[in-house]
């Protein structure tokens, strides 16, 4: 009997891009660590932005585009709907 197929799923949340507390170096490190896991998919569960402004989405996307995985699943959070 063969082993069942495996899947690596990574979940992250609360990037809060655009927040004064958003630390680019920490997000860079998180991207590196996620990519080292070679996930099949990354689930991003809300609060990509602090206030939902377009430029904050652009910033968040610039990081999420660096994820090396077959699928990215994004679920918006309550911070993301504040100004959109």
Secondary structure, 3 states (H helix, E strand, C coil): CCCCCCCCEEEECCCCECCCCCCHHHHHHHHHHHHHCCCCEEEEECCCECCCCHHHHHHHHHHHCCCCCCEEEEECCHHHHCCC
